[in-house]
Amino acid sequence: MFRITKRDKSSISDSLIFRSFGFAVGIILSMLLILLLGYNPIASIAALFDGAFGSLGGLRNTIKFAIPLATTALGLSIAFRMKFWNIGGEGQLLMGGTAAMFVSLIAGPNIPGWILIPSMLIAGIIGGAFWALIPGIFRIQLRTNETLFTLMMNYVALYLVKYLYHDLWRDRDPAKFNFPGIKMIQQQAVLPNVFGISVGIIVPLILAFLVYILIKRTKPGYEIRVVGESEPTANYAGMNVKRIMLGGVLLSGGIIGLAGAVKLAGETMTLTDNLTGGAGFTAIVIAWLANLSAPFILVVSFLVAGLEQGAQTMQLRLGVPAAVADIVKGLILMSFLGSEFFLRYRLVMTSVIGKNKRLHSQMKNHCDDPNVSDVSATRSAESDLTDDCAVRDEKAEVR
Amino acid sequence: MTRSNEQTETLAFSMRGISKTFGSVCANEMIDFDVRQGEIHALLGENGSGKSTLMNILSGIYRADCGTIEVFGKQRVFHFPGDAIRCGIGMVYQHFKLADSLTATENIMAGLSEAQVRRAIKSGNDVNEHDVISSLTDRDDSSIRRRRDRNNRMSDLIRGYSERFHIDFDPDKPASQLSVSEKQSVEIIKVLIRGARILVLDEPTAVLTPQETKRLFGVLRKMRDDGCSIVFISHKLGEIMELCDRVTVLRKGRSVDTLVVSEVDTYDLVEKMVGFKIDLQIERPEPDPERLECLRVEGLSYRDEKGVTKLSDLSFSTCYGEILGVAGLAGGGQKELCEVIAGIIRPTSGDILVDGEIITGLSPRKISAKGVSMCFVPEDRLGMGLVASMGMVENILLKEYSFQKGIFVHSEKAREKSSQIIEELDIVTPSVTHPVRLLSGGNIQKVILGREIHLKPKLMIAAYAVRGLDIQSSHTIYRLLNEQKEKKVSVLYIGEDLDVLLALCDRVMVLCQGVNMGIVDTKNTNKIEVGQMMSGTKLEVLKRGVDYVSNN
């Protein structure tokens, strides 16, 4: 029988070992799946890596994917630090793109790029910030649940963009044979490419540095950390929690809006309802995998984008269905995340005393606090509420 | 051999060679713990000595790394708390687990299986057995009337238990309306009904008035005489001396000794508990004779968001160079009083003056700049005042960063200050950036006190400053507070332990549901008087009562 015990502390080398192990498990599971479906697993996985990092073109695409992911994750990390669960990245990205598109549409065809591009980016920031502000105000003033609110705001944004796409901003040029769609942005509004990579790449790089400094070194960053840790303490220290939270939410939304604008100006060049490509959600995973640390967000974004790009290559080269490529992505990410568990806990063999009647190895992870790990791995479903609470209460005593 | 056989027969349970480690921390190390049938056995030890771990092993929440448990002569392995309950072991926790909207009866019944109900009824002899079973086992029955009937019969059963042990409460009252001691009674009945013959009470008196404590002791003695075994976890020596038959002392995860209470005195127990002789006396230096007024509170009232009155028309004042204690039951308005003075919440009416200057309505930062300093140690220790994941430096910055120039936070000074505080208060921490959450309770409290003392306040509010601390750390804190008093700081000490309040403070104000029951001079009062005030009798009424008695 196994018991689950909390680890004291895991060293960096442990962390690397477990992470790679998790990654390897993900790859093996994927290969099994691919094999079951009758494709060549080794060639598929080779295509996955080769497509992502093997060629210059692949690498460019990976970076292209990474730009919005990293920027969005940086934005989210600020909100998450305040324990403001902003899962409205999708909506904020879309609104950032919409605002940038709006600027491009109202600007004449001859406005020079050095005016147009910054205005579009600024509009993007405002758009994203506005979209985060709405749930933010409700949360701060009325204590509504920001998780649901930001999630719902995604759909509002999505259908708003659909409406713009199909109706209000529809390009009615006869040359388009009445296909729905919005005009392309002006030629001079497109972000220039350097070495085949959009200059948008500097946005997450600069932002990562700024966010790092903001959080670690500045007063607002310090306040954000304190508010996230404990609102009563922030109040006690005389901080204006509402103001700080509002500021943080605006910043978070603004950065994500900027990501939308950069993607629009650097990649898609027009507004579609598929502008985000799911980046708003993937970025949540990235922010957590990176432990909300700005430099790590860059690294993790790059890797996750590589997975994205590799999956596409796999699909193209071997004709693996798109859905399978998605499952492979999911399996690898999930195993990678799952390795986190082994970083915090370890399994201990216990001698079997007495009758080994019920072997539920279902571990109930009651609280966020890792200290509660030592609830023996076997707990019956019938153990009543009281006992669960008891465990929770005793956690403080463990030390 | 025969002797030991005899012993096992009368043992309620026996834990042998229990060890348990958490990571690298050894919480229990080869502990032997025997409790006989029909005795009240105290488990004494400082915080972190392994009491709770041991009891959690006994109740099936944790599993021991090694060791055996025998209950009523049979070796048992507990996989789940349910196993322990089935063996007749019942835990009554310090924090009650009751659903507020349900009645006492419903709370007691929650989670009971029919078999358990039947067993409960079999042992509860005052009730008409057949009726209860038939109504309780009638499963298809969904009519409200029948269900109410079923509840009524359960209430009767519970009344039976209450009468048997002289526990006093109304089983049909919603839990939200029960008093703290009634809630505790509900918890006790809850485990009794589940067939417990061994009760474990985790610091049961921490939340009670002296009168309620007395009542509880009565109940426990009655249960002992009925053959139940009771494990009484406490670090209040007086109570152990008064109530218990035997005592097992734990120190640093090991069991030091098991003693017969009538053969020892408190000094022996303390020595066993901490490992060496210490002076239990709390000093009380003379207060500053000038009695200059520092804080004045006039007609202070506060209603919370839900409209519940937490403070009502409170007036008092504190002097420089004295410690004014605040006594009262948990939730009597102490927390709100602190927060109102510190500016965290705004009073509904009334004024607060420091040095004759009104500070009501100022921001916490401005109030802090006027020399009012508060260290509040909440129940979870870290909720207010400290940021758990940050180190000392960043926690010290909490009170300073806003006065720094520019947008960046400068931590150099705070770093120096941290090292200074570490040295002065003897704080054990690997480094000034080590997250305070990982420090021991005593050190955490020293960090917050050290920070506040370094702000050189005029008025220092110390709320629950010794919460959860061991004897030595507590005494360090008392000494620190006395030092402040001698430096002519006005100290407002909000405490839980009446003995300490009476020993440490110069005057004690008693709050009951936000009302000032009166301020007594600790030189001429006693626990009984304060206890009566805590449960709602005003000082004037008490005095009048005394006059009345003496006049007649």
HADDOCK unambig.tbl for C-alpha pairs under 7 A between the chains (distance, minus, plus):
assign (segid A and resid 6 and name CA) (segid B and resid 22 and name CA) 6.99 0.50 0.50
assign (segid A and resid 6 and name CA) (segid B and resid 23 and name CA) 6.06 0.50 0.50
assign (segid A and resid 7 and name CA) (segid B and resid 23 and name CA) 5.74 0.50 0.50
assign (segid A and resid 8 and name CA) (segid B and resid 23 and name CA) 5.03 0.50 0.50
assign (segid A and resid 8 and name CA) (segid B and resid 24 and name CA) 6.64 0.50 0.50
assign (segid A and resid 217 and name CA) (segid B and resid 408 and name CA) 5.67 0.50 0.50
assign (segid A and resid 217 and name CA) (segid B and resid 409 and name CA) 5.67 0.50 0.50
assign (segid A and resid 218 and name CA) (segid B and resid 407 and name CA) 5.64 0.50 0.50
assign (segid A and resid 218 and name CA) (segid B and resid 408 and name CA) 4.08 0.50 0.50
assign (segid A and resid 218 and name CA) (segid B and resid 409 and name CA) 5.17 0.50 0.50
assign (segid A and resid 219 and name CA) (segid B and resid 407 and name CA) 5.78 0.50 0.50
assign (segid A and resid 219 and name CA) (segid B and resid 408 and name CA) 5.65 0.50 0.50
assign (segid A and resid 219 and name CA) (segid B and resid 409 and name CA) 5.48 0.50 0.50
assign (segid A and resid 226 and name CA) (segid B and resid 387 and name CA) 6.48 0.50 0.50
assign (segid A and resid 229 and name CA) (segid B and resid 387 and name CA) 6.33 0.50 0.50
assign (segid A and resid 230 and name CA) (segid B and resid 383 and name CA) 6.55 0.50 0.50
assign (segid A and resid 230 and name CA) (segid B and resid 387 and name CA) 6.67 0.50 0.50
assign (segid A and resid 232 and name CA) (segid B and resid 383 and name CA) 6.63 0.50 0.50
assign (segid A and resid 232 and name CA) (segid B and resid 384 and name CA) 5.26 0.50 0.50
assign (segid A and resid 233 and name CA) (segid B and resid 383 and name CA) 6.64 0.50 0.50
assign (segid A and resid 233 and name CA) (segid B and resid 384 and name CA) 4.32 0.50 0.50
assign (segid A and resid 233 and name CA) (segid B and resid 385 and name CA) 4.90 0.50 0.50
assign (segid A and resid 233 and name CA) (segid B and resid 386 and name CA) 6.22 0.50 0.50
assign (segid A and resid 233 and name CA) (segid B and resid 387 and name CA) 6.91 0.50 0.50
assign (segid A and resid 235 and name CA) (segid B and resid 344 and name CA) 6.30 0.50 0.50
assign (segid A and resid 236 and name CA) (segid B and resid 344 and name CA) 6.07 0.50 0.50
assign (segid A and resid 236 and name CA) (segid B and resid 364 and name CA) 6.85 0.50 0.50
assign (segid A and resid 236 and name CA) (segid B and resid 384 and name CA) 6.83 0.50 0.50
assign (segid A and resid 236 and name CA) (segid B and resid 385 and name CA) 6.40 0.50 0.50
assign (segid A and resid 237 and name CA) (segid B and resid 364 and name CA) 6.89 0.50 0.50
assign (segid A and resid 237 and name CA) (segid B and resid 365 and name CA) 6.82 0.50 0.50
assign (segid A and resid 237 and name CA) (segid B and resid 398 and name CA) 6.10 0.50 0.50
assign (segid A and resid 237 and name CA) (segid B and resid 399 and name CA) 6.01 0.50 0.50
assign (segid A and resid 238 and name CA) (segid B and resid 363 and name CA) 6.61 0.50 0.50
assign (segid A and resid 238 and name CA) (segid B and resid 364 and name CA) 4.77 0.50 0.50
assign (segid A and resid 238 and name CA) (segid B and resid 365 and name CA) 4.96 0.50 0.50
assign (segid A and resid 354 and name CA) (segid B and resid 77 and name CA) 6.76 0.50 0.50
assign (segid A and resid 374 and name CA) (segid B and resid 62 and name CA) 6.66 0.50 0.50
assign (segid A and resid 375 and name CA) (segid B and resid 61 and name CA) 6.33 0.50 0.50
assign (segid A and resid 375 and name CA) (segid B and resid 62 and name CA) 5.81 0.50 0.50
assign (segid A and resid 376 and name CA) (segid B and resid 62 and name CA) 6.10 0.50 0.50
assign (segid A and resid 376 and name CA) (segid B and resid 63 and name CA) 6.33 0.50 0.50
assign (segid A and resid 378 and name CA) (segid B and resid 79 and name CA) 6.59 0.50 0.50
assign (segid A and resid 379 and name CA) (segid B and resid 79 and name CA) 6.89 0.50 0.50
assign (segid A and resid 379 and name CA) (segid B and resid 80 and name CA) 5.49 0.50 0.50
assign (segid A and resid 380 and name CA) (segid B and resid 80 and name CA) 6.64 0.50 0.50
assign (segid A and resid 383 and name CA) (segid B and resid 81 and name CA) 6.65 0.50 0.50
assign (segid A and resid 383 and name CA) (segid B and resid 82 and name CA) 5.77 0.50 0.50
assign (segid A and resid 384 and name CA) (segid B and resid 111 and name CA) 6.13 0.50 0.50
assign (segid A and resid 386 and name CA) (segid B and resid 97 and name CA) 6.27 0.50 0.50
assign (segid A and resid 387 and name CA) (segid B and resid 81 and name CA) 6.57 0.50 0.50
assign (segid A and resid 391 and name CA) (segid B and resid 61 and name CA) 6.75 0.50 0.50
assign (segid A and resid 397 and name CA) (segid B and resid 48 and name CA) 6.99 0.50 0.50
assign (segid A and resid 397 and name CA) (segid B and resid 52 and name CA) 6.66 0.50 0.50
assign (segid A and resid 398 and name CA) (segid B and resid 53 and name CA) 6.78 0.50 0.50
assign (segid A and resid 399 and name CA) (segid B and resid 48 and name CA) 6.67 0.50 0.50
